Amino acid sequence: MFDRVVLSRDLVDVRGGVLGQAGLVISVASVHEAARNAPAMPCRLLSETPAAEDLHLPLADPPYRHLFRGSGVQAAVARVLLGVSLPQQLFDELASLKISDPSRYRHGLTTAAVTARMLISAVGDAPALPDLAAAGLLHDIGMRHLSFHLVRNGDRLDQREVMDVASHPLLGAWHLANVLGTHPAVEAALAHHWRNGYGYPSLPSSPPRAVQVVGVASAFAALTQTRAFRSEPFDARGAADVLICEAGAGHADMNTVRLLVHALRGAKGEMRQVRFGRHRLGHAPTVNRHTTIGPVQAAV
């Protein structure tokens, strides 16, 4: 079982503040304890920050033209994202990430937008949506604490690299717990690679359904974006194919994947009436050196 990591060096935020000293054991339980004990911090709206200028990036990106079809849908998604409220230091993290790792920054933006679109398809305009969009925006922040080699590696991972990559949900959740306290972003950081218990880290119980939406949105965004380990991205249909297969194997929640497909089809009718096609026709990359990490590999 993989549910903790021991820091080999100090964990430091973008301002130089120490989030955890070398030797600290970060576990799922300690993340939740840190969240409960975190002091409240003043927040500001995303609409007041430079990040607001980048919301067009996912909304206008060709792979998502079916997901964000129409000015009304785009406006609804943008309203949710503009309503995200976070402490300034997390916007500082995003600004730094935009410079140091633009693809990871764009992944967060896209995951936030896809999360918002999926949830709008399910529940319409709800007060909780900005916090869940924030979860999409920040869910992968743990990758910032890994080496650039791992972030940009195009080869299959060796066992040590697997262990390092598998630590990033715990590192990100610890980072966010100490800044945000109890917040969906903390749970999304922990759970976005959980894969119904077939991923990492091991969790004591299933994450909330809304947090699983962030996980599916993140996977869809990652599949449709450029990565060093594959020759080209999946198209939207190809990415949906992968996630439908994952759900069929029990590695993703079937209803959450169905919600994504429902949104891709314009959210017409009732989601429960969505049926998956028998023959999959999406585009997949010709070269894909992605390393799948499960609980056994992570715990070795």
MONOR-V73387 format. One line per field, one symbol per residue. ss: DSSP state (~ for helix, > for strand, _ for the rest). phi: phi as a letter, one per 20 degrees, with the letter a starting at -180 (. if undefined). A space follows every 10 residues. Layout:
ss=???
phi=???
This chain:
ss=___>>>____ >>_____>>> ____>>>~~~ ~~~~~~~___ ___>>~~~_~ ~~~~_~~~~_ _~~~______ ~~~~~~~~~~ ~~__>>_~~~ ~~~~~~~~~~ _~~~~~~~~~ ~~~~~~~~~~ ~~~_____~~ ~~~~~~~~__ ~~~~~__~~~ ~~______~~ ~~~~~~_~~~ ~~~~~~~~~~ ___~~~~~~~ ~___~~~___ ________~~ ~~~~~~~~~~ ~~~______> _____~~~~~ ~~~~~~~~__ ___~~~~~~~ ~~~~______ ~~~_______ _______>__ ____~~~~~_
phi=.dbbbdfebg ecefenfeea egnfedcgff ffffffefff cfccfgfedf gffdffgffd fgfdfffdfn ffffffffff ffefcbfgff fffffffgee bgffffffgf ffffgfffff fecmecgffg fffffffdgd ffffeeffgf fdfddfeeff fgffffffff ffffgfffde mfbgffffff dfdfllnedb ffdfbffggf ffffffffff fffedfcfec faffegffff ggffffffen ebffffffff fgffenleme ffefceffde cfecffcbdf dfddffffef
